[in-house]
């Protein structure tokens, strides 16, 4: 069953699968704009770090035996009561080969404007099928010597094939996420978890000042429920910073890998991992963690120059790959102590972070 924020449909999957793959994805974007409600959809970035997945099973004449290697293998093992040795005996001389699917994940966004989270993110696979190895006599199984159960290394010798694609590349929809709805659902469940697990207030008296970022501690409550949800703060910090005030759209600078699970209390936990969208090769400045605040901030400004907008370093620090949390903390403390002068809106963001740090 689809989640509240999941916009996948058979129609959308069919439209995406029918598009011809191109380097800049113009045909796909045009098709989505004409045939769906995503008339402002645009390509954002790609990720290539995903491993190959098994594809089809072919016979010696490259005719299809099964469309899904994993399902076929599971069925064959089940026929033989899970006996991999018997399955090996049945097929090791068959000449069967399997294919592998090499994948690149592309991110697209349809920005509706208004609030920073008012956009739809599409994650779409670009898949290309290649011939892999012979699975039975070469790689998947190797016989064990009966005498001492040592593995027969000869069963793992790999036979290489020419790496030629089998057919054209294809698009395949992974997910379509309404980020505004996702945040709303995540915030509701976060508040529900806070009320459910927080049995009693323990420390802060009522005050005239109402600050949504200073939520009172709760007894017997997990740390993750003590404060405002980090995912919402990411969008709020962007909105109130100089980036948001200058009209920079978060959907053009960041994409999001959404996650959901239920905990031991059957409470839904929705989160995401932000992924940057810059295309330049930008080195990490983590090795400069020992610098004094002024020298570090000078390097962070150069970092922003490479990215293309001031104060991006803070959000990269929240993400944690290129800029580390101790570096963010060092700058925050320096701003709090008056050693560094930043625009007022950015200083307010850093003050909130030093009071209640968060990250991904």
CORCOR-V70753 format. One record per pair of residues at least 24 apart in sequence whose C-alpha atoms are under 10 Angstrom apart, sorted by the first residue. I is the first residue (numbers start at 1). J is the second residue. D is the distance in whole Angstrom. If there is no record, write none. Layout:
BEGIN
i=I j=J d=D
i=I j=J d=D
END
This chain:
BEGIN
i=3 j=177 d=9
i=3 j=182 d=9
i=3 j=185 d=10
i=4 j=177 d=9
i=4 j=178 d=9
i=4 j=181 d=7
i=4 j=182 d=7
i=4 j=184 d=10
i=4 j=185 d=8
i=5 j=120 d=9
i=5 j=176 d=8
i=5 j=177 d=6
i=5 j=178 d=5
i=5 j=179 d=7
i=5 j=180 d=8
i=5 j=181 d=5
i=5 j=182 d=5
i=5 j=183 d=9
i=5 j=184 d=9
i=5 j=185 d=8
i=6 j=120 d=10
i=6 j=121 d=10
i=6 j=175 d=7
i=6 j=176 d=6
i=6 j=177 d=5
i=6 j=178 d=7
i=6 j=179 d=9
i=6 j=181 d=9
i=6 j=182 d=8
i=7 j=120 d=9
i=7 j=121 d=10
i=7 j=122 d=9
i=7 j=175 d=8
i=7 j=176 d=5
i=7 j=177 d=6
i=7 j=178 d=7
i=8 j=122 d=9
i=8 j=173 d=8
i=8 j=174 d=9
i=8 j=175 d=6
i=8 j=176 d=6
i=8 j=177 d=8
i=9 j=173 d=10
i=9 j=175 d=10
i=9 j=176 d=9
i=11 j=35 d=10
i=11 j=36 d=9
i=12 j=36 d=8
i=12 j=173 d=8
i=12 j=176 d=9
i=13 j=124 d=10
i=13 j=171 d=9
i=13 j=172 d=7
i=13 j=173 d=6
i=13 j=174 d=9
i=13 j=175 d=9
i=13 j=176 d=10
i=14 j=171 d=10
i=14 j=172 d=9
i=14 j=173 d=9
i=15 j=171 d=10
i=15 j=172 d=10
i=15 j=173 d=10
i=16 j=124 d=8
i=16 j=125 d=10
i=16 j=170 d=9
i=16 j=171 d=6
i=16 j=172 d=7
i=16 j=173 d=7
i=17 j=124 d=10
i=17 j=125 d=10
i=17 j=126 d=10
i=17 j=170 d=7
i=17 j=171 d=5
i=17 j=172 d=6
i=17 j=173 d=8
i=18 j=170 d=8
i=18 j=171 d=8
i=18 j=172 d=9
i=19 j=170 d=8
i=19 j=171 d=7
i=19 j=172 d=10
i=20 j=168 d=9
i=20 j=169 d=8
i=20 j=170 d=7
i=20 j=171 d=8
i=21 j=126 d=8
i=21 j=127 d=10
i=21 j=168 d=8
i=21 j=169 d=6
i=21 j=170 d=6
i=21 j=171 d=7
i=22 j=126 d=10
i=22 j=169 d=9
i=22 j=170 d=10
i=25 j=106 d=10
i=25 j=108 d=10
i=28 j=171 d=9
i=29 j=108 d=9
i=33 j=110 d=10
i=37 j=110 d=9
i=38 j=109 d=9
i=38 j=110 d=6
i=38 j=111 d=9
i=38 j=112 d=9
i=38 j=119 d=10
i=38 j=120 d=8
i=39 j=110 d=7
i=39 j=111 d=9
i=39 j=112 d=9
i=40 j=109 d=8
i=40 j=110 d=5
i=40 j=111 d=6
i=40 j=112 d=8
i=40 j=119 d=10
i=41 j=108 d=7
i=41 j=109 d=5
i=41 j=110 d=4
i=41 j=111 d=7
i=41 j=112 d=10
i=41 j=119 d=10
i=41 j=120 d=9
i=41 j=121 d=9
i=41 j=122 d=9
i=42 j=107 d=9
i=42 j=108 d=5
i=42 j=109 d=6
i=42 j=110 d=7
i=42 j=111 d=9
i=42 j=121 d=10
i=42 j=122 d=10
i=42 j=252 d=9
i=43 j=106 d=8
i=43 j=107 d=6
i=43 j=108 d=4
i=43 j=109 d=7
i=43 j=110 d=9
i=43 j=122 d=9
i=43 j=252 d=9
i=44 j=106 d=8
i=44 j=107 d=6
i=44 j=108 d=5
i=44 j=109 d=7
i=44 j=121 d=10
i=44 j=122 d=10
i=44 j=251 d=8
i=44 j=252 d=7
i=44 j=253 d=8
i=44 j=254 d=8
i=44 j=255 d=8
i=44 j=276 d=10
i=44 j=277 d=7
i=44 j=278 d=9
i=44 j=279 d=10
i=45 j=105 d=9
i=45 j=106 d=6
i=45 j=107 d=5
i=45 j=108 d=7
i=45 j=109 d=10
i=45 j=123 d=10
i=45 j=252 d=9
i=45 j=253 d=10
i=45 j=254 d=9
i=45 j=255 d=8
i=45 j=275 d=9
i=45 j=276 d=8
i=45 j=277 d=6
i=45 j=278 d=8
i=45 j=279 d=8
i=46 j=104 d=7
i=46 j=105 d=6
i=46 j=106 d=4
i=46 j=107 d=6
i=46 j=108 d=9
i=46 j=123 d=9
i=46 j=124 d=9
i=46 j=125 d=9
i=46 j=126 d=10
i=46 j=255 d=10
i=46 j=277 d=8
i=46 j=279 d=9
i=47 j=103 d=9
i=47 j=104 d=6
i=47 j=105 d=5
i=47 j=106 d=7
i=47 j=107 d=8
i=47 j=125 d=10
i=47 j=275 d=9
i=47 j=277 d=10
i=48 j=102 d=9
i=48 j=103 d=7
i=48 j=104 d=5
i=48 j=105 d=6
i=48 j=106 d=9
i=49 j=103 d=9
i=49 j=104 d=8
i=49 j=105 d=9
i=50 j=102 d=8
i=50 j=103 d=7
i=50 j=104 d=7
i=50 j=105 d=8
i=51 j=100 d=10
i=51 j=101 d=9
i=51 j=102 d=7
i=51 j=103 d=7
i=51 j=104 d=9
i=52 j=99 d=10
i=52 j=100 d=6
i=52 j=101 d=5
i=52 j=102 d=5
i=52 j=103 d=6
i=52 j=104 d=10
i=52 j=127 d=9
i=52 j=128 d=10
i=52 j=129 d=10
i=52 j=130 d=10
i=53 j=99 d=9
i=53 j=100 d=6
i=53 j=101 d=5
i=53 j=102 d=7
i=53 j=103 d=8
i=53 j=127 d=10
i=53 j=129 d=10
i=54 j=98 d=7
i=54 j=99 d=6
i=54 j=100 d=5
i=54 j=101 d=6
i=54 j=102 d=9
i=54 j=129 d=9
i=54 j=130 d=10
i=54 j=132 d=9
i=55 j=98 d=7
i=55 j=99 d=5
i=55 j=100 d=5
i=55 j=101 d=6
i=55 j=102 d=9
i=55 j=129 d=7
i=55 j=130 d=9
i=55 j=131 d=9
i=55 j=132 d=9
i=56 j=97 d=8
i=56 j=98 d=5
i=56 j=99 d=5
i=56 j=100 d=7
i=56 j=101 d=9
i=56 j=129 d=9
i=56 j=130 d=10
i=56 j=131 d=9
i=56 j=132 d=10
i=57 j=96 d=7
i=57 j=97 d=6
i=57 j=98 d=4
i=57 j=99 d=7
i=57 j=100 d=10
i=57 j=131 d=10
i=57 j=132 d=10
i=57 j=134 d=10
i=57 j=135 d=9
i=58 j=95 d=9
i=58 j=96 d=6
i=58 j=97 d=5
i=58 j=98 d=6
i=58 j=99 d=8
i=58 j=131 d=9
i=58 j=134 d=10
i=59 j=94 d=7
i=59 j=95 d=6
i=59 j=96 d=4
i=59 j=97 d=6
i=59 j=98 d=9
i=59 j=134 d=10
i=60 j=94 d=8
i=60 j=95 d=5
i=60 j=96 d=6
i=60 j=97 d=7
i=60 j=134 d=10
i=61 j=95 d=9
i=61 j=96 d=9
i=61 j=97 d=10
i=62 j=95 d=10
i=62 j=96 d=8
i=62 j=97 d=8
i=62 j=98 d=9
i=62 j=131 d=10
i=63 j=96 d=10
i=64 j=96 d=10
i=64 j=97 d=10
i=64 j=98 d=9
i=65 j=96 d=9
i=65 j=97 d=10
i=65 j=98 d=9
i=66 j=98 d=9
i=67 j=98 d=10
i=67 j=99 d=10
i=68 j=98 d=9
i=68 j=99 d=10
i=69 j=97 d=10
i=69 j=98 d=7
i=69 j=99 d=8
i=69 j=100 d=9
i=84 j=140 d=10
i=84 j=141 d=8
i=84 j=143 d=10
i=85 j=141 d=8
i=85 j=142 d=9
i=85 j=143 d=8
i=85 j=144 d=9
i=87 j=136 d=9
i=87 j=141 d=9
i=88 j=135 d=10
i=88 j=136 d=6
i=88 j=137 d=8
i=88 j=140 d=9
i=88 j=141 d=7
i=88 j=142 d=9
i=88 j=143 d=9
i=89 j=136 d=9
i=89 j=137 d=10
i=89 j=143 d=10
i=90 j=136 d=9
i=91 j=135 d=9
i=91 j=136 d=6
i=91 j=137 d=8
i=92 j=134 d=9
i=92 j=135 d=8
i=92 j=136 d=5
i=92 j=137 d=5
i=92 j=138 d=8
i=92 j=141 d=9
i=92 j=142 d=10
i=93 j=136 d=8
i=93 j=137 d=7
i=94 j=134 d=10
i=94 j=136 d=8
i=94 j=137 d=9
i=95 j=134 d=7
i=95 j=135 d=9
i=95 j=136 d=8
i=95 j=137 d=8
i=96 j=133 d=9
i=96 j=134 d=6
i=96 j=135 d=7
i=96 j=136 d=8
i=96 j=137 d=9
i=97 j=131 d=8
i=97 j=132 d=7
i=97 j=133 d=6
i=97 j=134 d=4
i=97 j=135 d=6
i=97 j=136 d=8
i=97 j=137 d=10
i=97 j=138 d=10
i=98 j=130 d=9
i=98 j=131 d=7
i=98 j=132 d=6
i=98 j=133 d=6
i=98 j=134 d=7
i=98 j=135 d=7
i=98 j=136 d=10
i=99 j=129 d=7
i=99 j=130 d=6
i=99 j=131 d=4
i=99 j=132 d=5
i=99 j=133 d=8
i=99 j=134 d=9
i=99 j=135 d=10
i=99 j=165 d=10
i=99 j=166 d=9
i=100 j=127 d=10
i=100 j=128 d=8
i=100 j=129 d=6
i=100 j=130 d=5
i=100 j=131 d=6
i=100 j=132 d=6
i=100 j=133 d=9
i=100 j=165 d=10
i=100 j=166 d=10
i=101 j=126 d=10
i=101 j=127 d=6
i=101 j=128 d=6
i=101 j=129 d=5
i=101 j=130 d=6
i=101 j=131 d=9
i=101 j=132 d=9
i=101 j=165 d=10
i=101 j=166 d=10
i=101 j=169 d=10
i=102 j=126 d=8
i=102 j=127 d=6
i=102 j=128 d=5
i=102 j=129 d=6
i=102 j=130 d=8
i=102 j=165 d=10
i=102 j=169 d=10
i=103 j=127 d=5
i=103 j=128 d=7
i=103 j=129 d=9
i=103 j=169 d=10
i=103 j=170 d=10
i=103 j=171 d=10
i=103 j=172 d=10
i=104 j=128 d=9
i=104 j=171 d=10
i=105 j=171 d=10
i=105 j=172 d=10
i=105 j=173 d=10
i=105 j=174 d=9
i=106 j=171 d=10
i=106 j=173 d=10
i=106 j=174 d=10
i=107 j=176 d=10
i=107 j=254 d=10
i=107 j=255 d=7
i=107 j=256 d=9
i=107 j=257 d=10
i=107 j=277 d=9
i=108 j=176 d=9
i=108 j=251 d=9
i=108 j=252 d=9
i=108 j=255 d=9
i=109 j=176 d=9
i=109 j=177 d=9
i=109 j=178 d=10
i=109 j=251 d=7
i=109 j=252 d=8
i=109 j=255 d=8
i=110 j=178 d=9
i=110 j=251 d=9
i=111 j=249 d=9
i=111 j=250 d=10
i=111 j=251 d=7
i=111 j=252 d=9
i=113 j=249 d=9
i=114 j=249 d=10
i=115 j=180 d=8
i=115 j=235 d=9
i=115 j=236 d=10
i=115 j=239 d=8
i=115 j=244 d=10
i=115 j=249 d=9
i=115 j=250 d=10
i=116 j=179 d=9
i=116 j=180 d=9
i=116 j=235 d=7
i=116 j=236 d=8
i=116 j=238 d=8
i=116 j=239 d=7
i=116 j=244 d=8
i=116 j=247 d=10
i=116 j=248 d=9
i=116 j=249 d=6
i=116 j=250 d=6
i=116 j=251 d=8
i=117 j=178 d=9
i=117 j=179 d=6
i=117 j=180 d=5
i=117 j=181 d=9
i=117 j=182 d=9
i=117 j=183 d=8
i=117 j=184 d=10
i=117 j=232 d=9
i=117 j=235 d=7
i=117 j=236 d=9
i=117 j=239 d=10
i=117 j=249 d=9
i=117 j=250 d=8
i=117 j=251 d=8
i=118 j=178 d=8
i=118 j=179 d=6
i=118 j=180 d=5
i=118 j=181 d=8
i=118 j=183 d=10
i=118 j=250 d=10
i=118 j=251 d=9
i=119 j=177 d=9
i=119 j=178 d=6
i=119 j=179 d=6
i=119 j=180 d=7
i=119 j=181 d=9
i=119 j=250 d=10
i=119 j=251 d=7
i=120 j=176 d=7
i=120 j=177 d=6
i=120 j=178 d=4
i=120 j=179 d=6
i=120 j=180 d=8
i=120 j=181 d=9
i=120 j=182 d=10
i=120 j=251 d=9
i=121 j=175 d=8
i=121 j=176 d=6
i=121 j=177 d=5
i=121 j=178 d=7
i=121 j=179 d=7
i=121 j=251 d=8
i=121 j=255 d=8
i=121 j=256 d=8
i=121 j=257 d=10
i=122 j=173 d=8
i=122 j=174 d=8
i=122 j=175 d=6
i=122 j=176 d=4
i=122 j=177 d=6
i=122 j=178 d=9
i=122 j=255 d=10
i=122 j=256 d=10
i=123 j=172 d=9
i=123 j=173 d=6
i=123 j=174 d=5
i=123 j=175 d=5
i=123 j=176 d=6
i=123 j=177 d=8
i=123 j=255 d=10
i=123 j=256 d=9
i=123 j=257 d=9
i=124 j=171 d=7
i=124 j=172 d=6
i=124 j=173 d=4
i=124 j=174 d=5
i=124 j=175 d=7
i=124 j=176 d=9
i=125 j=169 d=10
i=125 j=170 d=8
i=125 j=171 d=6
i=125 j=172 d=5
i=125 j=173 d=6
i=125 j=174 d=6
i=125 j=175 d=10
i=126 j=169 d=7
i=126 j=170 d=6
i=126 j=171 d=5
i=126 j=172 d=6
i=126 j=173 d=9
i=127 j=168 d=9
i=127 j=169 d=6
i=127 j=170 d=5
i=127 j=171 d=6
i=127 j=172 d=7
i=128 j=165 d=7
i=128 j=166 d=8
i=128 j=167 d=8
i=128 j=168 d=7
i=128 j=169 d=5
i=128 j=170 d=7
i=128 j=171 d=9
i=129 j=164 d=9
i=129 j=165 d=6
i=129 j=166 d=5
i=129 j=167 d=7
i=129 j=168 d=8
i=129 j=169 d=7
i=129 j=170 d=9
i=130 j=161 d=10
i=130 j=162 d=9
i=130 j=163 d=7
i=130 j=164 d=6
i=130 j=165 d=5
i=130 j=166 d=6
i=130 j=167 d=9
i=131 j=160 d=10
i=131 j=161 d=7
i=131 j=162 d=8
i=131 j=163 d=7
i=131 j=164 d=7
i=131 j=165 d=7
i=131 j=166 d=7
i=132 j=159 d=9
i=132 j=160 d=8
i=132 j=161 d=7
i=132 j=162 d=9
i=132 j=163 d=8
i=132 j=164 d=10
i=133 j=158 d=7
i=133 j=159 d=6
i=133 j=160 d=7
i=133 j=161 d=7
i=134 j=158 d=8
i=134 j=159 d=7
i=134 j=160 d=9
i=134 j=161 d=9
i=135 j=159 d=10
i=175 j=258 d=10
i=177 j=256 d=9
i=177 j=257 d=10
i=177 j=258 d=8
i=179 j=251 d=10
i=179 j=256 d=9
i=179 j=258 d=9
i=182 j=258 d=9
i=182 j=270 d=8
i=182 j=271 d=9
i=182 j=272 d=10
i=183 j=229 d=10
i=183 j=231 d=8
i=183 j=232 d=7
i=183 j=235 d=10
i=183 j=270 d=8
i=183 j=271 d=9
i=183 j=272 d=10
i=184 j=232 d=9
i=185 j=268 d=9
i=185 j=269 d=10
i=185 j=270 d=8
i=186 j=229 d=8
i=186 j=231 d=9
i=186 j=232 d=9
i=186 j=260 d=9
i=186 j=268 d=8
i=186 j=269 d=7
i=186 j=270 d=5
i=186 j=271 d=7
i=187 j=228 d=9
i=187 j=229 d=7
i=187 j=230 d=10
i=187 j=231 d=9
i=187 j=232 d=8
i=187 j=269 d=9
i=187 j=270 d=8
i=187 j=271 d=10
i=188 j=268 d=10
i=189 j=267 d=7
i=189 j=268 d=6
i=189 j=269 d=7
i=189 j=270 d=8
i=190 j=224 d=9
i=190 j=225 d=7
i=190 j=226 d=10
i=190 j=227 d=10
i=190 j=228 d=8
i=190 j=229 d=7
i=190 j=267 d=9
i=190 j=268 d=8
i=190 j=269 d=7
i=190 j=270 d=8
i=191 j=225 d=8
i=191 j=226 d=10
i=191 j=227 d=10
i=191 j=228 d=9
i=191 j=229 d=9
i=192 j=225 d=9
i=192 j=267 d=8
i=192 j=268 d=9
i=193 j=221 d=9
i=193 j=222 d=9
i=193 j=224 d=10
i=193 j=225 d=7
i=193 j=226 d=10
i=193 j=265 d=9
i=193 j=266 d=10
i=193 j=267 d=6
i=193 j=268 d=8
i=193 j=269 d=9
i=194 j=218 d=8
i=194 j=221 d=7
i=194 j=222 d=8
i=194 j=223 d=10
i=194 j=224 d=9
i=194 j=225 d=5
i=194 j=226 d=7
i=194 j=227 d=9
i=194 j=228 d=10
i=195 j=221 d=9
i=195 j=225 d=9
i=196 j=221 d=9
i=196 j=225 d=10
i=196 j=265 d=9
i=196 j=267 d=9
i=197 j=221 d=5
i=197 j=222 d=7
i=197 j=225 d=8
i=197 j=226 d=10
i=197 j=265 d=9
i=197 j=267 d=10
i=198 j=222 d=8
i=198 j=225 d=8
i=198 j=226 d=8
i=213 j=352 d=7
i=213 j=353 d=9
i=213 j=355 d=9
i=213 j=356 d=8
i=214 j=352 d=9
i=214 j=355 d=9
i=214 j=356 d=8
i=215 j=356 d=10
i=224 j=358 d=10
i=226 j=356 d=10
i=227 j=356 d=8
i=227 j=357 d=10
i=227 j=358 d=10
i=228 j=356 d=9
i=228 j=358 d=10
i=229 j=270 d=10
i=229 j=271 d=9
i=229 j=358 d=9
i=230 j=271 d=8
i=230 j=272 d=9
i=230 j=318 d=10
i=230 j=356 d=10
i=230 j=357 d=9
i=230 j=358 d=6
i=230 j=359 d=7
i=230 j=360 d=8
i=231 j=270 d=9
i=231 j=271 d=6
i=231 j=272 d=7
i=231 j=273 d=9
i=231 j=274 d=9
i=231 j=358 d=9
i=231 j=359 d=9
i=231 j=360 d=9
i=232 j=271 d=9
i=233 j=349 d=10
i=233 j=352 d=10
i=233 j=353 d=10
i=233 j=358 d=9
i=233 j=359 d=10
i=234 j=274 d=9
i=234 j=315 d=8
i=234 j=318 d=8
i=234 j=319 d=10
i=234 j=358 d=9
i=234 j=359 d=9
i=234 j=360 d=10
i=236 j=349 d=9
i=237 j=314 d=10
i=237 j=315 d=9
i=237 j=345 d=9
i=237 j=346 d=9
i=237 j=348 d=9
i=237 j=349 d=6
i=237 j=350 d=9
i=237 j=352 d=9
i=237 j=353 d=9
i=238 j=311 d=10
i=238 j=312 d=9
i=238 j=314 d=10
i=238 j=315 d=8
i=238 j=346 d=9
i=238 j=349 d=9
i=239 j=345 d=10
i=240 j=345 d=6
i=240 j=346 d=8
i=240 j=348 d=9
i=240 j=349 d=8
i=241 j=310 d=10
i=241 j=311 d=8
i=241 j=312 d=10
i=241 j=343 d=9
i=241 j=344 d=9
i=241 j=345 d=5
i=241 j=346 d=5
i=241 j=347 d=9
i=241 j=348 d=8
i=241 j=349 d=7
i=241 j=350 d=10
i=242 j=309 d=9
i=242 j=310 d=8
i=242 j=311 d=7
i=242 j=312 d=10
i=242 j=343 d=8
i=242 j=344 d=9
i=242 j=345 d=6
i=242 j=346 d=6
i=242 j=347 d=10
i=242 j=349 d=10
i=243 j=309 d=7
i=243 j=310 d=7
i=243 j=311 d=7
i=243 j=312 d=8
i=243 j=345 d=10
i=243 j=346 d=9
i=245 j=345 d=9
i=246 j=309 d=10
i=248 j=309 d=9
i=251 j=277 d=9
i=252 j=276 d=9
i=252 j=277 d=7
i=252 j=278 d=9
i=253 j=277 d=5
i=253 j=278 d=7
i=253 j=307 d=9
i=253 j=308 d=10
i=253 j=312 d=9
i=254 j=278 d=9
i=254 j=315 d=10
i=254 j=316 d=10
i=271 j=360 d=9
i=272 j=360 d=8
i=273 j=319 d=8
i=273 j=359 d=10
i=273 j=360 d=6
i=274 j=315 d=9
i=274 j=316 d=9
i=274 j=318 d=9
i=274 j=319 d=6
i=274 j=320 d=10
i=274 j=359 d=10
i=274 j=360 d=8
i=275 j=316 d=9
i=275 j=319 d=8
i=275 j=321 d=10
i=276 j=315 d=9
i=276 j=316 d=8
i=276 j=319 d=9
i=276 j=321 d=10
i=277 j=307 d=10
i=278 j=306 d=9
i=278 j=307 d=7
i=278 j=308 d=9
i=279 j=307 d=9
i=280 j=306 d=8
i=280 j=307 d=8
i=281 j=306 d=9
i=282 j=306 d=8
i=282 j=307 d=8
i=282 j=322 d=8
i=283 j=322 d=7
i=283 j=323 d=10
i=284 j=320 d=10
i=284 j=321 d=7
i=284 j=322 d=4
i=284 j=323 d=6
i=284 j=324 d=9
i=285 j=321 d=9
i=285 j=322 d=6
i=285 j=323 d=6
i=285 j=324 d=8
i=285 j=327 d=9
i=286 j=317 d=10
i=286 j=320 d=9
i=286 j=321 d=8
i=286 j=322 d=6
i=286 j=323 d=6
i=286 j=324 d=6
i=286 j=325 d=9
i=286 j=326 d=9
i=286 j=327 d=8
i=287 j=322 d=10
i=287 j=323 d=9
i=287 j=324 d=9
i=288 j=323 d=9
i=288 j=324 d=10
i=288 j=327 d=8
i=289 j=323 d=9
i=289 j=324 d=8
i=289 j=325 d=10
i=289 j=326 d=7
i=289 j=327 d=6
i=289 j=328 d=10
i=289 j=330 d=9
i=290 j=326 d=9
i=290 j=327 d=9
i=290 j=330 d=10
i=291 j=327 d=9
i=291 j=330 d=9
i=292 j=327 d=10
i=292 j=330 d=8
i=292 j=331 d=9
i=292 j=334 d=10
i=293 j=327 d=9
i=293 j=328 d=10
i=293 j=329 d=10
i=293 j=330 d=6
i=293 j=331 d=6
i=293 j=332 d=9
i=293 j=333 d=9
i=293 j=334 d=6
i=293 j=335 d=9
i=293 j=339 d=8
i=293 j=340 d=8
i=294 j=330 d=10
i=294 j=331 d=8
i=294 j=334 d=9
i=294 j=339 d=8
i=294 j=340 d=7
i=296 j=327 d=8
i=296 j=328 d=10
i=296 j=330 d=9
i=296 j=331 d=8
i=297 j=327 d=9
i=297 j=328 d=10
i=297 j=330 d=9
i=297 j=331 d=7
i=297 j=334 d=10
i=297 j=340 d=9
i=300 j=327 d=10
i=300 j=328 d=10
i=300 j=331 d=10
i=311 j=342 d=10
i=311 j=343 d=10
i=311 j=346 d=8
i=314 j=346 d=9
i=314 j=349 d=9
i=314 j=350 d=9
i=315 j=359 d=9
i=316 j=359 d=10
i=317 j=359 d=8
i=317 j=360 d=9
i=318 j=357 d=9
i=318 j=358 d=7
i=318 j=359 d=4
i=318 j=360 d=6
i=319 j=358 d=10
i=319 j=359 d=6
i=319 j=360 d=5
i=320 j=359 d=7
i=320 j=360 d=7
i=321 j=360 d=10
i=325 j=357 d=9
i=325 j=358 d=9
i=325 j=359 d=8
i=325 j=360 d=10
i=328 j=353 d=9
i=328 j=354 d=9
i=328 j=357 d=10
i=329 j=353 d=8
i=329 j=354 d=7
i=329 j=357 d=9
i=330 j=354 d=10
END
